[in-house]
Amino acid sequence: MDIENIHDENGQDSDERRLKKRCNAVNSIKAKDEYKILERLRSEGVTEDIPLTPDPHSIEDTSKRTWEKKVQVWREKLRDLSSREKQPQ
């Protein structure tokens, strides 16, 4: 069996599926209020403590667990940034 050519029941390549799933995850987080706060801060020129978006295209060098951990850490940093911005100064 050629592992590189495994397809799902719809004939879709597993890398294509993985990329689509990762892009959907990133896009769903970017639609949240926490990310909108980050965008506002970036537009104001703030660069300190701004978490970077995980690269969904890093399929070959990022395992599923590593990817999930990166997304989890990214979301936690977004939430932390959001909560600090919402606190009265």
Secondary structure, DSSP 8 states (H G I E B T S, - for coil): --GGG-B-TTS-BHHHHHHHHHHHHHHHHHTSHHHHHHHHHHHTT--TT------TT-TTT--HHHHHHHHHHHHHHHHHHHHHHHS--
